[in-house]
Amino acid sequence: MQYRKLGRTGMTVSEISLGCEHLQGKEYTLVKSVIDAALDAGINFLDVFMSEPNVRSDIGKALLGRREKVVIQGHIGSCWLDGQYTVSRDITQCVAAFEDLLSRLQTDYIDIGMLHFVDKETDWDALSQSEMMRYALSLKEKGVIRAIGMSSHNPVTAKKAVESGYIDVLMFSLNPAYDLVPKDQDMTEVFAEVLEGKKQNYTGMTLEPARAELYRACEAQGTAITVMKSLAMGTLLSAERSPLGIALTEAQCISYALDRPAVAAVMVGMQRISDVESAAAYYDLTKEERDHSEVLASLGMFRADGRCMYCNHCLPCPARIDIAAVNKYLDLVELDGKAADSVRQHYGALEHTAEACLQCGACEERCPFDVDVIARMKRAAEVFAG
């Protein structure tokens, strides 16, 4: 297992993490066996958004004596009312549900208190000034939560929240298909059309601008992204069900998500030991087996403007430049001048910067997205000079 810093929180989490939603409705013995297998595999990060009482209690029981070994995302606003899961903004309901989570998990703190399911722009506008936000801030001040997070599927809403400075961690739906769908197009409708046999055409398309802007904003703010829907509920694993028209592997989907800016972890839904073993086997695969770039590039995706996808398939560099990092910092400065000072610091901390480029061209031969790497290195050297 490999680990990454969780943005600016000071925490370190496993790249592959456990999304616990599929444990709901399972027997305790199965819940414990999955959690045991996950911890044995080196997974130390769990998302618990479910409000159903039994699964919360079972997870708490399974973690008994091992709470300090895991980082937990627990959601504020995910409530259990009249025997059903409900998204609520009622402060009384939210407080009761969060206190119930603490009690059932048998802990006195949650690492990331996630503001749950904030999708509409009006949702964030209201939430940022609400009692729920004040509650989250008070929990952080008291140490009951160590960081404030938010879950969202909307890049415009998520970007507003990230740029507010409140959000330390963003749980966001991220995969190759979602990244191509225009922000004004309903993703549910896209997948329904595929099941009805209607072909989608993404040839020559680039990363949806609103999503690209969100990822750059997270990187600039130090807000970590934890990924949900990396497999699009399994549809990306089937050529017949995927909008892309091809079947990707689980490893390729994980690799794609981990290559995006600001991503710290991919929350993989696991409901049996074999699911844990399958996800953890990612590290046993060759680079070629995990590679998503050649597959997507072969379909003409993401190629229209030769934009760097930060995948580092251009490496190795004889000058030992982290080409993806240089391109990422260059994008941040050119597309968001507000981030310039902090980005310059990150760039300056690189062991080898763009100035070391030998202009050998080997990187361009390997790049699956036709990026003019030499020109980009020259541009970076100019932008970051002095």
Buried (B, 14 or more C-beta within 10 A) or exposed (E): BEBBEBBEBEBEBBBBBBBBBBBBEBEBEBBBBBBBBBBEBBBBBBBBBBBBBBBBBBBBBBBEEEBEEBBBBBBBBBBBEEEEEBBBBBBEBBBBBBEBBBBBBBBEBBBBBBBBBBBBBEBBEBBBEBBBBEBBBEBBEEEBBBBBBBBBBBBBBBBBBBBEEBBBBBBBBBBBBBBBBEEEEEBEEBBEEBEEEEEBEBEEBBBBEBBBBBBBBBBBBBBBBBBBBBBBEEBBBEEEBBBBEBBBBBBBBBBBBBBBBBBBBBBBBBBBBEBBEBBBBBBEBEEEEBBBBEBBBEBEBBBBEBBBBBBBBBBEBEBEBBBBBBBBBBBBBEBBEEBBEBBBEBBEEBEBBBBBBEEEEBBBEBBBBBBEBBEBBBBBBEBBEE
